[in-house]
Each structure stands twice: as structure tokens, then as C-alpha cells.
Amino acid sequence: MGEEELIEPLISCPEATYGEQFHQHLLEQYKLYVESVQQVSDHREKANNYFLTINSSLVALYGVASAVIGNQGLHVVLPIVGCLVCMAWYSLVRAYKDLNTAKFKIIHQLERHLPVALFRSEWQVCDYGVGKKYKPLTHIERIIPVLFALLYVALAAYTIWGPSRISQKT
């Protein structure tokens, strides 16, 4: 996972053919592309907040249903819906990870044509995300939907086999 393999030639028009503004335009495109990475990160954060809100609401609704309604069907449906939401959340986290990985590969290649390779150097210092120096955010992000899914499984199990069900049978 060290140095990235070269993708299709990144530079579509060589400097000699492009002209004297090659480096200026390259730098402008680089800036725009780095900005697009930040926009993806912003969207990712908003999506995580959205899914966290949905899951928190579902867990709260389960608690309210337990205290007020006592509806057995709702107690089974809510964890199922929660698990489906967690699957969507987990998939979205992976999609954002894949998109950012692709974007940073391109940034690293663009940096080959710039005086300083800041992002590539940072990634090297971070042991490419596999060492002890740095754990990519995605590794942490993927844990949260899994934990919520486990909570939903526990709630469903409690609903089906919990003490209230046992006392109802006797």
C-alpha cells in the first residue's frame, strides 16, 4: 500500500504542448481537487450525523414504546429497521472511504509535478494508515454502525426472549 501505482497518464497534455501556463494551471487544478476532497469530507460528516440521529431516534422510540405502548410488534420492527439503517450507514462509510482513497491517489500523482508532495509525505509519516502512528477515521467510523446493529440485535433478543416474555408464558 506504499507508493501508489500509476494510473492512466495523469497529465493529458504535456507541458511542451500546453504552453507556458502549464504550471499555473496545474496548481489551480490541484487546489480545486484538494478542495473537492474537503467537500467529500464535509458530506461524509453530515451523513454520519444524519445516521447517528436516525439511530438515536430509533433507540429512543424503542424505549418509549416499551414504557408506553407495550406493543410487541413494534419492539421487533424497530430493531429490524435499525439493522437496515446500520447496513446502509456502513455501506455509505465504505463508499466515502473508497472515494477518498481514489482522490488521494490522484493528489499524490499530481504532487509528482509540484515542488512539494505534502499529502504523500504526510501519508508516509502516518505509515500509510497501517502503523501505530495513525488510524484512519474510516476504521473508527465503521465501528459505530456495527455497535448500533449489535444493540438492535440485543433489543430484539430481549423482546423475544426477555423476562417479560417468560413471565407472560407462565
N, C-alpha and C positions, 0 to 999 in steps of 0.2 A: 504494500500500500504506500510505499515511499514515493519516489518520483513518478508522476503520472505519465502514462503512455501518451504519445502524441495522437491527437485526434486528427481528423481530416485537416489539411493545412489551414491554420487559423487565419493567416494573412492571405486574403483573397487577391490582393493586388500588391505586388512588391513595391518597395519604396522607390526604386528607379523608375518604375512605370507610373506610380501615383503622383509623384512630384514633391515639391519642397514642403508642403503642408502635411506630409505623411505623419511625422512625429506629433505634431499638434493635434491632428485628428485622432490619432491612436490614443493619445492621452485623454481626449474628450470622451471617446467611446469607452475607455477604461473607467472613467469617472461615472458615466451613466450606468455602466454594468454593475459597478460596486454599489451604486445607489439602488439598483434593482434587487440586489441581494438583501439590502436593508428593508426594502418593501416586502419581500417574501417573509423576512423575519417578523415584521410587524403583523402581516396577515396570519402568520403562524401563532403569534401570541394572542391575537384576537380569537382565533379558532379554539385555542386551548382554554381561554377564559369562557367562551361560549359553552364548550362541552363540560367544563367544570361547573358552570351554573346549572346546566341541564341535569347533571348527575346529582348535584347537591339538592336540587328541587325534587328529583325523584325519591331520594332517600328521605327528605323531609315529608313528602307526600305519603310515603310508606308509614312513617311514624304517626302522622295524623290519621291515616286510615286505620292503624292499629288501635289508636286511642278512641276514635270517634265512631268510625263506621263499623269496624269488625267484619268487613266483607272479605271472605276467604279468597274469592276470585281475584279481587284487586291486589291482594297480597301476593299472588302468584304472577299476575300480569306485570306488575311494576318491576320486579326483578328481571323478567324476560325482556321487557322494553329496555331496562337499564343495560343488560348484557349486549343487546343490539347496538345501543348508543356507544358503548365502550368499544365494540368491534369497529364501528365507523370512525371513532376517535383515533384508535390505534392505527387504522389504515391511513388516516389523514396525516398523522405524525410521520409515518413511514414515507408517504408521498412527499411531504415537505423536506424530509431528510434527503431523499433521492434528488429532488430538485436542487437543494443547496449543494449537494455533492457535485452535481454536474456544473453548477455555476462556479464553484471554486476551482474545479479543474480548468475551466476556461480562463478564470482570473489568473491562475498560475501560469498558463500558457501566454497570456497577454503580458505578464510580468517578464517573460523572457526577452521582450522587446523594449523594456523600460530600464532605467538605470538601477532601480532598487526593486527587489522582489519581497515586499513586506509580508504579504499573506502567505506566500510559500515558506518564507523564513519562520514566520510565526507557527505554521503547521509543523515544521521540523522541530522547533523548540518544544512543541507540545507532543513530541514523539508520535506524530500522525494519529493522535487520538487513541492509541493503544497502550501507552505507557501509564505510569502513575502520576505524571505531572498534570494531566488534564483528562477529564472525562467529558466527551461531547454531550451537549444538552439533550440530544435525542435519546441517549441512554437513560437519562432521568425521566424525560417526558413519557417514554413508553411504559414506565413502571406505573404511572398514575392510572391510566385506564385499566390496566391489569388489576390493580388493587381494588378499584371500584367494581370490576367484574367479580372478583372474589367476594367482595361484600355482598353483591347481589345473589351470588350462589349461596352464601351463608344465610341471607334473609329468606331465600326460597326454601332452603332446607329447614330453617327454623319454622317457617309457615307450615310446611308439610309434616315435619316430624317433631316439632317443638312441644313443650309441656302442655300448651292449651289443647293441642290435638289429642294428646294422650289422655288428658282429663275428660275430653268430650267422649272418648271411646268407652270409658269406664262408667 
